[in-house]
């Protein structure tokens, strides 16, 4: 099996997790960041080349296979497209981009270059979530008629002050892009696309950010089910819950915990959930935590796909769907 050569563009917190798994499953050839200290820390730890400019990286690394894009949200499309045009496969962190137009341009660049465009959606690998997917596909829950998604986390003032882009609408995109795009992805992956939505968004405790800190969304799916998305980053002092509750004609299931990592309730006709104990912990960023850390599974898929041993787990079309839904939600923004 070919050893895949990777580069990381963007050497912030999430890049540490990418580097760890690249080192185990492939070869980290180079890292790149406009902040030299961040790039140097990674390059010295893994003994790889350091670049301060993506154009120089792409010019000087002809044997590179994959570029992992870990830059701020608003740079994802630009850096992905440059890498694809240079003939490299791309693994892009969430969100894929901040607009449908940018996603379409990324997909077009991948098609033109005959290269793969992978999108990071690691929550699909959470054991309870993977089991729920199997149960739904096997029709064990019968006709699904109601779904509730709750995302109750904490992001305080320090979180938004730690960078020069978080909290800015044009660079960050909003709470659904930065915190909860994984959860929107799971709704579409599990239950299908949204047909109609009614949206309420508010900012209660974060006067220095340019978008909502809380939202309530009423959804109608194309399959006839209805549901709600309830989210906030105002949970007092710490993350409280990330959960999906499903009501079907043959069963009810709730996956919860702080990060969709625990089976909290099941009552299914002639069926019991199995193999739902989490293996990995949440991504830890010091004074806050993010989603479950399943980047090992993401990189296993990338390596296997590029060696012809698997199909792509999360393709660019699925990434685009999530961006389109969030874009549609924010088109109804009436922030108060």
C-alpha positions, -999 to +999 in steps of 0.1 A: +000+000+000+014+034-010+024+057+018+004+089+013+023+122+016+004+150+033+008+188+040-012+208+065-022+244+057-032+262+088-014+252+120-039+261+147-055+239+173-072+214+151-041+210+130-025+193+160-050+165+157-045+162+119-007+160+123-011+132+149-031+110+126-011+118+095+020+107+114+004+074+122-011+066+089+010+085+063+038+110+060+036+146+071+058+163+044+052+200+051+032+225+072+022+260+063+009+290+082+013+327+079+022+327+116+057+313+117+057+303+154+026+280+148+041+264+117+075+260+134+061+242+164+045+215+141+074+213+117+099+207+146+077+181+163+073+160+131+105+168+113+089+183+082+093+213+059+080+247+070+063+272+047+047+306+053+030+308+020+007+282+004+019+291-031+055+283-022+044+250-006+026+239-037+054+250-060+082+232-039+065+199-030+058+181-063+055+147-047+028+158-022-004+138-024-029+155-001-033+190+014-052+191+046-069+225+049-071+237+085-072+274+080-100+297+092-135+292+077-133+320+051-100+307+036-112+271+030-124+276-005-094+297-016-068+272-002-087+241-014-090+254-050-053+264-051-043+229-039-066+212-064-054+233-093-018+223-083-028+186-087-032+177-051-061+159-034-077+179-006-091+171+028-110+202+040-120+208+076-156+219+084-173+239+072-165+231+036-169+269+028-192+298+038-213+299+006-228+275-019-210+294-047-176+287-031-185+250-026-195+247-063-162+263-073-143+238-051-162+209-067-155+223-102-118+226-094-117+190-082-134+177-113-111+197-136-080+184-118-093+148-115-086+150-078-105+139-047-121+165-024-128+150+011-147+169+038-142+163+075-174+151+091-160+131+120-192+129+141-205+102+117-180+079+133-194+083+168-204+047+177-240+056+188-244+077+156-231+049+133-254+024+150-284+048+146-276+050+108-277+012+106-310+010+125-326+036+103-314+020+070-327-014+083-361+003+090-359-009+126-376+024+138-404+021+112-417+054+098-398+083+114-421+112+121-402+135+146-366+144+152-351+168+178-316+181+177-302+199+208-268+216+208-262+234+241-225+244+244-205+272+260-184+297+241-174+326+263-157+360+255-122+344+258-131+320+230-139+348+206-109+370+217-084+342+210-083+347+172-086+375+147-115+360+128-139+343+152-171+363+157-168+382+125-196+374+101-176+374+069-148+353+082-165+330+108-199+327+091-219+322+123-226+297+151-240+270+128-209+271+106-183+271+133-199+251+161-227+231+148-223+223+111-214+187+121-248+184+136-266+197+106-247+172+085-259+144+107-295+154+103-292+153+065-271+121+066-297+103+088-330+117+077-326+134+043-328+170+031-348+198+045-380+209+027-392+238+048-378+258+077-389+285+102-361+303+119-356+324+151-321+337+158-310+358+188-278+372+203-282+374+241-248+374+258-222+382+231-224+419+221-190+418+204-199+391+178-217+398+146-242+370+146-265+348+168-255+330+200-288+311+201-313+297+176-345+277+172-354+261+139-386+242+129-380+218+101-400+197+077-380+170+059-387+158+024-396+124+038-425+139+057-410+140+092-408+172+112-383+183+137-366+210+157-330+223+160-324+241+193-289+255+198-270+280+220-234+287+230-247+302+263-248+270+284-235+283+318-197+278+322-194+246+302-208+225+274-241+207+284-255+186+256-253+175+220-282+152+213-305+137+187-338+122+197-357+102+171-394+091+173-405+064+149-435+041+146-414+011+159-391+028+183-376+058+201-339+066+205-319+094+221-282+098+215-268+124+239-240+133+262-220+165+256-209+154+221-234+129+207-213+102+224-237+084+246-268+063+242-293+078+266-325+061+257-337+033+235-370+015+232-372-003+199-395-032+188-374-064+188-341-046+187-314-034+211-285-011+202-251-027+203-214-015+200-221+021+212-193+027+236-172+057+225-135+051+217-122+086+214-126+117+236-138+151+224-113+175+208-098+194+237-087+230+230-077+240+266-105+261+280-132+245+258-140+213+240-153+206+205-169+176+188-158+140+192-123+134+179-127+108+152-101+122+129-083+088+129-113+074+110-113+103+086-076+097+077-081+060+075-107+066+048-085+091+029-056+066+028-078+037+018-096+056-009-064+068-024-051+033-024-082+020-041-094+001-010-125+021-001-151+046-012-151+082+000-170+085+033-180+122+031-179+137-004-180+173-015-217+171-025-226+162+010-205+191+023-222+214-001-257+203+011-248+213+047-236+247+035-267+252+015-290+245+044-270+268+067-270+295+041-308+291+038-312+293+075-292+325+076-311+340+047-340+342+072-318+360+097-337+387+117-311+391+145-324+410+175 
